[in-house]
C-alpha cells in the first residue's frame, strides 16, 4: 500500500533528478486531495488529471472507474493518456501474475495488516523470481523453488543459475 508520504518522497527524488512524474491517486488515500491545495508539500505539482476507464466483461456487464493523477508538468491529452495507459499496463501485468501465480483474488485474509503483509511478500517473491535467469515462467520458477532447495537458494541469493 502506498502512503502519501512515500509518494511525496518519490516525487521529490524524480524532480531532483530533473524528471517529471505522473502519479496515481489511490482510492485508499482519502486525505490526499486535501494535500493538493498545500502544494508546498508536493515537489513541483503543476496539474491534476482525471482518467475514466470503462471495462466490458465477458458476461456483457460493464464497470466504470475514475482515477485522479497528479503531475509535475503540463501534458497534452495524448501524452497524459499515454502515461495513464503505461500505468495501467504495469498494474494489469502485475495483478495478472499475482492472480495466476498466487491466486491472490481468492485470498481470504480479512485482517488488513495480514493482507498488506501477504501482498508485500508476494510482490517481493515475484521480483526475486523475475530476476532469476531461468527461461521458465514465474509460476514455473515458483514451482521449481518449491521442489528444489538448490533452486530456491539461487532465487533468494539472486545468483540466477
Secondary structure, 3 states (H helix, E strand, C coil): CCCHHHHHHHHHHHHHCCCCCEEEECCCCCCHHHHHCCHHHCCCCCEEEEEEEEEECCCCCEEEEEEEEEECCCCCHHHHHHHHHHHHHHHHHHHHHHHHHHCHHHCCCCCHHHHHHHHHHHHHHHHHHHHCCCCCCHHHHHHHHHHCHHHHHHHHHCCCC
